[in-house]
């Protein structure tokens, strides 16, 4: 088996969890079989002393499928 790991960035005004879910959901449109996600960084944008959005860096892993190209 061969796996590939990619790095994604998700941004959400709602929550850290929402930022992670958004990154994985968007990647899932073109990548099938994402099976693990590791959050490697979390940061917050601040305006007027308030958190306005969360930004997460996520390393996602999926299996590389065996397919022959014609």
Gaussian input, Z-matrix of N, CA and C with variables (Angstrom, degrees):
# hf/3-21g

backbone

0 1
 N
 C     1     B1
 C     2     B2     1     A1
 N     3     B3     2     A2     1     D1
 C     4     B4     3     A3     2     D2
 C     5     B5     4     A4     3     D3
 N     6     B6     5     A5     4     D4
 C     7     B7     6     A6     5     D5
 C     8     B8     7     A7     6     D6
 N     9     B9     8     A8     7     D7
 C    10    B10     9     A9     8     D8
 C    11    B11    10    A10     9     D9
 N    12    B12    11    A11    10    D10
 C    13    B13    12    A12    11    D11
 C    14    B14    13    A13    12    D12
 N    15    B15    14    A14    13    D13
 C    16    B16    15    A15    14    D14
 C    17    B17    16    A16    15    D15
 N    18    B18    17    A17    16    D16
 C    19    B19    18    A18    17    D17
 C    20    B20    19    A19    18    D18
 N    21    B21    20    A20    19    D19
 C    22    B22    21    A21    20    D20
 C    23    B23    22    A22    21    D21
 N    24    B24    23    A23    22    D22
 C    25    B25    24    A24    23    D23
 C    26    B26    25    A25    24    D24
 N    27    B27    26    A26    25    D25
 C    28    B28    27    A27    26    D26
 C    29    B29    28    A28    27    D27
 N    30    B30    29    A29    28    D28
 C    31    B31    30    A30    29    D29
 C    32    B32    31    A31    30    D30
 N    33    B33    32    A32    31    D31
 C    34    B34    33    A33    32    D32
 C    35    B35    34    A34    33    D33
 N    36    B36    35    A35    34    D34
 C    37    B37    36    A36    35    D35
 C    38    B38    37    A37    36    D36
 N    39    B39    38    A38    37    D37
 C    40    B40    39    A39    38    D38
 C    41    B41    40    A40    39    D39
 N    42    B42    41    A41    40    D40
 C    43    B43    42    A42    41    D41
 C    44    B44    43    A43    42    D42
 N    45    B45    44    A44    43    D43
 C    46    B46    45    A45    44    D44
 C    47    B47    46    A46    45    D45
 N    48    B48    47    A47    46    D46
 C    49    B49    48    A48    47    D47
 C    50    B50    49    A49    48    D48
 N    51    B51    50    A50    49    D49
 C    52    B52    51    A51    50    D50
 C    53    B53    52    A52    51    D51
 N    54    B54    53    A53    52    D52
 C    55    B55    54    A54    53    D53
 C    56    B56    55    A55    54    D54
 N    57    B57    56    A56    55    D55
 C    58    B58    57    A57    56    D56
 C    59    B59    58    A58    57    D57
 N    60    B60    59    A59    58    D58
 C    61    B61    60    A60    59    D59
 C    62    B62    61    A61    60    D60
 N    63    B63    62    A62    61    D61
 C    64    B64    63    A63    62    D62
 C    65    B65    64    A64    63    D63
 N    66    B66    65    A65    64    D64
 C    67    B67    66    A66    65    D65
 C    68    B68    67    A67    66    D66
 N    69    B69    68    A68    67    D67
 C    70    B70    69    A69    68    D68
 C    71    B71    70    A70    69    D69
 N    72    B72    71    A71    70    D70
 C    73    B73    72    A72    71    D71
 C    74    B74    73    A73    72    D72
 N    75    B75    74    A74    73    D73
 C    76    B76    75    A75    74    D74
 C    77    B77    76    A76    75    D75
 N    78    B78    77    A77    76    D76
 C    79    B79    78    A78    77    D77
 C    80    B80    79    A79    78    D78
 N    81    B81    80    A80    79    D79
 C    82    B82    81    A81    80    D80
 C    83    B83    82    A82    81    D81
 N    84    B84    83    A83    82    D82
 C    85    B85    84    A84    83    D83
 C    86    B86    85    A85    84    D84
 N    87    B87    86    A86    85    D85
 C    88    B88    87    A87    86    D86
 C    89    B89    88    A88    87    D87
 N    90    B90    89    A89    88    D88
 C    91    B91    90    A90    89    D89
 C    92    B92    91    A91    90    D90
 N    93    B93    92    A92    91    D91
 C    94    B94    93    A93    92    D92
 C    95    B95    94    A94    93    D93
 N    96    B96    95    A95    94    D94
 C    97    B97    96    A96    95    D95
 C    98    B98    97    A97    96    D96
 N    99    B99    98    A98    97    D97
 C   100   B100    99    A99    98    D98
 C   101   B101   100   A100    99    D99
 N   102   B102   101   A101   100   D100
 C   103   B103   102   A102   101   D101
 C   104   B104   103   A103   102   D102
 N   105   B105   104   A104   103   D103
 C   106   B106   105   A105   104   D104
 C   107   B107   106   A106   105   D105
 N   108   B108   107   A107   106   D106
 C   109   B109   108   A108   107   D107
 C   110   B110   109   A109   108   D108
 N   111   B111   110   A110   109   D109
 C   112   B112   111   A111   110   D110
 C   113   B113   112   A112   111   D111
 N   114   B114   113   A113   112   D112
 C   115   B115   114   A114   113   D113
 C   116   B116   115   A115   114   D114
 N   117   B117   116   A116   115   D115
 C   118   B118   117   A117   116   D116
 C   119   B119   118   A118   117   D117
 N   120   B120   119   A119   118   D118
 C   121   B121   120   A120   119   D119
 C   122   B122   121   A121   120   D120
 N   123   B123   122   A122   121   D121
 C   124   B124   123   A123   122   D122
 C   125   B125   124   A124   123   D123
 N   126   B126   125   A125   124   D124
 C   127   B127   126   A126   125   D125
 C   128   B128   127   A127   126   D126
 N   129   B129   128   A128   127   D127
 C   130   B130   129   A129   128   D128
 C   131   B131   130   A130   129   D129
 N   132   B132   131   A131   130   D130
 C   133   B133   132   A132   131   D131
 C   134   B134   133   A133   132   D132
 N   135   B135   134   A134   133   D133
 C   136   B136   135   A135   134   D134
 C   137   B137   136   A136   135   D135
 N   138   B138   137   A137   136   D136
 C   139   B139   138   A138   137   D137
 C   140   B140   139   A139   138   D138
 N   141   B141   140   A140   139   D139
 C   142   B142   141   A141   140   D140
 C   143   B143   142   A142   141   D141
 N   144   B144   143   A143   142   D142
 C   145   B145   144   A144   143   D143
 C   146   B146   145   A145   144   D144
 N   147   B147   146   A146   145   D145
 C   148   B148   147   A147   146   D146
 C   149   B149   148   A148   147   D147
 N   150   B150   149   A149   148   D148
 C   151   B151   150   A150   149   D149
 C   152   B152   151   A151   150   D150
 N   153   B153   152   A152   151   D151
 C   154   B154   153   A153   152   D152
 C   155   B155   154   A154   153   D153
 N   156   B156   155   A155   154   D154
 C   157   B157   156   A156   155   D155
 C   158   B158   157   A157   156   D156
 N   159   B159   158   A158   157   D157
 C   160   B160   159   A159   158   D158
 C   161   B161   160   A160   159   D159
 N   162   B162   161   A161   160   D160
 C   163   B163   162   A162   161   D161
 C   164   B164   163   A163   162   D162
 N   165   B165   164   A164   163   D163
 C   166   B166   165   A165   164   D164
 C   167   B167   166   A166   165   D165
 N   168   B168   167   A167   166   D166
 C   169   B169   168   A168   167   D167
 C   170   B170   169   A169   168   D168
 N   171   B171   170   A170   169   D169
 C   172   B172   171   A171   170   D170
 C   173   B173   172   A172   171   D171
 N   174   B174   173   A173   172   D172
 C   175   B175   174   A174   173   D173
 C   176   B176   175   A175   174   D174
 N   177   B177   176   A176   175   D175
 C   178   B178   177   A177   176   D176
 C   179   B179   178   A178   177   D177
 N   180   B180   179   A179   178   D178
 C   181   B181   180   A180   179   D179
 C   182   B182   181   A181   180   D180
 N   183   B183   182   A182   181   D181
 C   184   B184   183   A183   182   D182
 C   185   B185   184   A184   183   D183
 N   186   B186   185   A185   184   D184
 C   187   B187   186   A186   185   D185
 C   188   B188   187   A187   186   D186
 N   189   B189   188   A188   187   D187
 C   190   B190   189   A189   188   D188
 C   191   B191   190   A190   189   D189
 N   192   B192   191   A191   190   D190
 C   193   B193   192   A192   191   D191
 C   194   B194   193   A193   192   D192
 N   195   B195   194   A194   193   D193
 C   196   B196   195   A195   194   D194
 C   197   B197   196   A196   195   D195
 N   198   B198   197   A197   196   D196
 C   199   B199   198   A198   197   D197
 C   200   B200   199   A199   198   D198
 N   201   B201   200   A200   199   D199
 C   202   B202   201   A201   200   D200
 C   203   B203   202   A202   201   D201
 N   204   B204   203   A203   202   D202
 C   205   B205   204   A204   203   D203
 C   206   B206   205   A205   204   D204
 N   207   B207   206   A206   205   D205
 C   208   B208   207   A207   206   D206
 C   209   B209   208   A208   207   D207

   B1=1.4433
   B2=1.5276
   B3=1.3228
   B4=1.4576
   B5=1.5175
   B6=1.3230
   B7=1.4544
   B8=1.5187
   B9=1.3264
   B10=1.4470
   B11=1.5156
   B12=1.3326
   B13=1.4599
   B14=1.5208
   B15=1.3192
   B16=1.4616
   B17=1.5246
   B18=1.2975
   B19=1.4536
   B20=1.5255
   B21=1.3285
   B22=1.4614
   B23=1.5232
   B24=1.3123
   B25=1.4590
   B26=1.5168
   B27=1.3273
   B28=1.4538
   B29=1.5219
   B30=1.3262
   B31=1.4632
   B32=1.5235
   B33=1.3247
   B34=1.4669
   B35=1.5198
   B36=1.3080
   B37=1.4655
   B38=1.5182
   B39=1.3416
   B40=1.4608
   B41=1.5260
   B42=1.3619
   B43=1.4589
   B44=1.5215
   B45=1.3132
   B46=1.4617
   B47=1.5281
   B48=1.3210
   B49=1.4623
   B50=1.5257
   B51=1.3142
   B52=1.4585
   B53=1.5270
   B54=1.3148
   B55=1.4680
   B56=1.5253
   B57=1.3387
   B58=1.4672
   B59=1.5225
   B60=1.3200
   B61=1.4664
   B62=1.5164
   B63=1.3144
   B64=1.4608
   B65=1.5284
   B66=1.3218
   B67=1.4654
   B68=1.5241
   B69=1.3182
   B70=1.4661
   B71=1.5287
   B72=1.3239
   B73=1.4702
   B74=1.5203
   B75=1.3150
   B76=1.4676
   B77=1.5215
   B78=1.3307
   B79=1.4650
   B80=1.5235
   B81=1.3318
   B82=1.4602
   B83=1.5079
   B84=1.3311
   B85=1.4598
   B86=1.5253
   B87=1.3262
   B88=1.4631
   B89=1.5289
   B90=1.3262
   B91=1.4655
   B92=1.5219
   B93=1.3274
   B94=1.4617
   B95=1.5230
   B96=1.3060
   B97=1.4557
   B98=1.5110
   B99=1.3345
   B100=1.4601
   B101=1.5286
   B102=1.3442
   B103=1.4644
   B104=1.5216
   B105=1.3180
   B106=1.4659
   B107=1.5168
   B108=1.3269
   B109=1.4585
   B110=1.5233
   B111=1.3157
   B112=1.4511
   B113=1.5259
   B114=1.3186
   B115=1.4620
   B116=1.5247
   B117=1.3313
   B118=1.4626
   B119=1.5201
   B120=1.3369
   B121=1.4569
   B122=1.5231
   B123=1.3182
   B124=1.4631
   B125=1.5128
   B126=1.3333
   B127=1.4561
   B128=1.5228
   B129=1.3248
   B130=1.4587
   B131=1.5174
   B132=1.3319
   B133=1.4631
   B134=1.5257
   B135=1.3175
   B136=1.4664
   B137=1.5264
   B138=1.3150
   B139=1.4647
   B140=1.5197
   B141=1.3183
   B142=1.4726
   B143=1.5259
   B144=1.3240
   B145=1.4683
   B146=1.5269
   B147=1.3328
   B148=1.4627
   B149=1.5204
   B150=1.3264
   B151=1.4651
   B152=1.5239
   B153=1.3356
   B154=1.4658
   B155=1.5270
   B156=1.3302
   B157=1.4683
   B158=1.5202
   B159=1.3272
   B160=1.4602
   B161=1.5079
   B162=1.3353
   B163=1.4592
   B164=1.5279
   B165=1.3280
   B166=1.4645
   B167=1.5269
   B168=1.3114
   B169=1.4559
   B170=1.5220
   B171=1.3281
   B172=1.4593
   B173=1.5264
   B174=1.3299
   B175=1.4632
   B176=1.5265
   B177=1.3221
   B178=1.4655
   B179=1.5229
   B180=1.3226
   B181=1.4593
   B182=1.5243
   B183=1.3419
   B184=1.4653
   B185=1.5132
   B186=1.3193
   B187=1.4616
   B188=1.5264
   B189=1.3253
   B190=1.4566
   B191=1.5218
   B192=1.3152
   B193=1.4561
   B194=1.5258
   B195=1.3092
   B196=1.4625
   B197=1.5111
   B198=1.3516
   B199=1.4554
   B200=1.5163
   B201=1.3048
   B202=1.4564
   B203=1.5205
   B204=1.3165
   B205=1.4609
   B206=1.5156
   B207=1.2995
   B208=1.4754
   B209=1.5007
   A1=108.04
   A2=115.21
   A3=121.82
   A4=107.96
   A5=115.27
   A6=120.51
   A7=109.48
   A8=115.13
   A9=121.11
   A10=108.08
   A11=116.36
   A12=121.61
   A13=108.25
   A14=115.52
   A15=121.63
   A16=109.21
   A17=115.85
   A18=121.09
   A19=108.96
   A20=115.24
   A21=122.10
   A22=109.78
   A23=116.41
   A24=122.09
   A25=108.25
   A26=116.49
   A27=121.71
   A28=109.81
   A29=116.21
   A30=121.37
   A31=108.49
   A32=116.12
   A33=121.16
   A34=110.15
   A35=115.47
   A36=121.43
   A37=110.94
   A38=117.68
   A39=121.12
   A40=113.92
   A41=116.87
   A42=119.16
   A43=110.70
   A44=115.03
   A45=121.22
   A46=109.42
   A47=116.22
   A48=120.79
   A49=111.03
   A50=116.55
   A51=120.84
   A52=110.75
   A53=117.54
   A54=121.27
   A55=110.69
   A56=116.91
   A57=121.18
   A58=109.97
   A59=117.01
   A60=121.32
   A61=111.28
   A62=117.13
   A63=120.78
   A64=111.13
   A65=117.22
   A66=121.00
   A67=110.92
   A68=116.87
   A69=121.42
   A70=111.21
   A71=116.53
   A72=120.22
   A73=111.82
   A74=116.40
   A75=119.59
   A76=110.88
   A77=117.37
   A78=120.24
   A79=110.55
   A80=116.39
   A81=121.26
   A82=114.20
   A83=117.82
   A84=121.21
   A85=110.34
   A86=117.05
   A87=120.21
   A88=113.75
   A89=117.19
   A90=121.10
   A91=108.24
   A92=116.62
   A93=118.72
   A94=109.89
   A95=115.08
   A96=121.04
   A97=116.38
   A98=118.39
   A99=118.78
   A100=106.93
   A101=116.85
   A102=118.40
   A103=114.37
   A104=118.45
   A105=119.63
   A106=109.31
   A107=114.44
   A108=120.89
   A109=108.17
   A110=115.54
   A111=121.83
   A112=108.27
   A113=116.85
   A114=120.88
   A115=107.32
   A116=116.01
   A117=120.21
   A118=113.07
   A119=117.23
   A120=119.57
   A121=109.62
   A122=115.41
   A123=122.54
   A124=107.35
   A125=116.09
   A126=119.84
   A127=108.97
   A128=115.00
   A129=120.68
   A130=109.01
   A131=115.41
   A132=120.86
   A133=106.95
   A134=115.76
   A135=121.34
   A136=109.50
   A137=115.41
   A138=121.84
   A139=108.13
   A140=116.17
   A141=121.56
   A142=111.88
   A143=115.55
   A144=123.14
   A145=114.05
   A146=117.20
   A147=121.49
   A148=109.87
   A149=115.24
   A150=120.78
   A151=108.00
   A152=115.60
   A153=119.33
   A154=112.30
   A155=116.79
   A156=119.34
   A157=110.08
   A158=113.79
   A159=122.60
   A160=109.05
   A161=116.34
   A162=122.22
   A163=107.61
   A164=115.75
   A165=121.02
   A166=110.11
   A167=115.71
   A168=122.07
   A169=106.53
   A170=115.65
   A171=121.88
   A172=109.33
   A173=116.73
   A174=121.83
   A175=107.60
   A176=116.62
   A177=122.56
   A178=110.19
   A179=114.91
   A180=120.57
   A181=109.98
   A182=114.78
   A183=120.92
   A184=109.13
   A185=115.38
   A186=121.08
   A187=109.80
   A188=115.85
   A189=121.40
   A190=106.89
   A191=116.15
   A192=120.81
   A193=110.77
   A194=115.14
   A195=121.01
   A196=108.45
   A197=116.03
   A198=121.13
   A199=108.38
   A200=115.47
   A201=120.34
   A202=109.05
   A203=116.08
   A204=121.10
   A205=108.82
   A206=115.95
   A207=120.58
   A208=110.65
   D1=143.48
   D2=175.17
   D3=-124.67
   D4=135.67
   D5=177.78
   D6=-120.16
   D7=155.97
   D8=176.55
   D9=-124.55
   D10=141.69
   D11=177.81
   D12=-119.29
   D13=131.28
   D14=178.38
   D15=-122.70
   D16=158.52
   D17=177.88
   D18=-107.81
   D19=129.35
   D20=179.69
   D21=-121.09
   D22=156.63
   D23=173.30
   D24=-124.33
   D25=128.13
   D26=177.13
   D27=-117.91
   D28=141.90
   D29=-179.15
   D30=-130.45
   D31=132.58
   D32=179.99
   D33=-146.89
   D34=142.34
   D35=174.20
   D36=-82.58
   D37=-11.97
   D38=-173.77
   D39=-89.65
   D40=-55.30
   D41=-174.21
   D42=-164.94
   D43=167.21
   D44=174.88
   D45=-63.26
   D46=-44.91
   D47=-179.14
   D48=-60.25
   D49=-39.45
   D50=179.43
   D51=-66.47
   D52=-38.39
   D53=178.00
   D54=-63.90
   D55=-41.71
   D56=177.60
   D57=-64.13
   D58=-47.97
   D59=-178.79
   D60=-61.52
   D61=-39.75
   D62=179.38
   D63=-63.00
   D64=-45.17
   D65=179.25
   D66=-59.73
   D67=-46.02
   D68=-177.80
   D69=-69.43
   D70=-41.14
   D71=179.70
   D72=-63.35
   D73=-44.37
   D74=-179.86
   D75=-65.27
   D76=-42.40
   D77=178.70
   D78=-64.71
   D79=-34.93
   D80=-179.03
   D81=-64.49
   D82=-13.63
   D83=177.26
   D84=-67.03
   D85=-36.76
   D86=-177.76
   D87=-114.45
   D88=-12.60
   D89=-179.32
   D90=-119.17
   D91=124.08
   D92=179.15
   D93=-100.71
   D94=150.46
   D95=172.50
   D96=82.78
   D97=23.16
   D98=174.55
   D99=-62.39
   D100=124.82
   D101=-175.59
   D102=-122.44
   D103=-12.51
   D104=174.40
   D105=-141.84
   D106=150.97
   D107=176.45
   D108=-141.60
   D109=130.90
   D110=178.77
   D111=-119.75
   D112=117.65
   D113=177.35
   D114=-78.95
   D115=117.66
   D116=-175.86
   D117=-103.79
   D118=-16.08
   D119=179.96
   D120=-156.64
   D121=143.30
   D122=175.42
   D123=-133.74
   D124=131.95
   D125=174.40
   D126=-141.01
   D127=163.11
   D128=-178.66
   D129=-129.49
   D130=138.85
   D131=172.41
   D132=-89.66
   D133=133.71
   D134=-175.62
   D135=-117.47
   D136=133.13
   D137=173.34
   D138=-137.36
   D139=129.78
   D140=-179.71
   D141=52.97
   D142=42.81
   D143=177.97
   D144=64.51
   D145=23.03
   D146=177.96
   D147=-131.83
   D148=145.55
   D149=175.38
   D150=-71.70
   D151=122.99
   D152=179.88
   D153=-103.16
   D154=-25.40
   D155=175.52
   D156=-163.08
   D157=154.07
   D158=178.44
   D159=-105.74
   D160=141.93
   D161=177.56
   D162=-128.03
   D163=126.40
   D164=-179.13
   D165=-122.96
   D166=146.47
   D167=171.20
   D168=-108.70
   D169=126.97
   D170=-174.14
   D171=-127.26
   D172=130.24
   D173=173.57
   D174=-99.16
   D175=114.85
   D176=-177.16
   D177=-109.24
   D178=140.62
   D179=-178.84
   D180=-120.01
   D181=139.08
   D182=176.69
   D183=-143.14
   D184=158.50
   D185=-178.36
   D186=-81.50
   D187=135.68
   D188=174.66
   D189=-82.77
   D190=122.92
   D191=-176.16
   D192=-83.74
   D193=146.60
   D194=175.72
   D195=-83.66
   D196=108.66
   D197=177.96
   D198=-140.04
   D199=140.94
   D200=175.39
   D201=-95.46
   D202=136.32
   D203=177.44
   D204=-96.05
   D205=136.80
   D206=179.76
   D207=-103.47

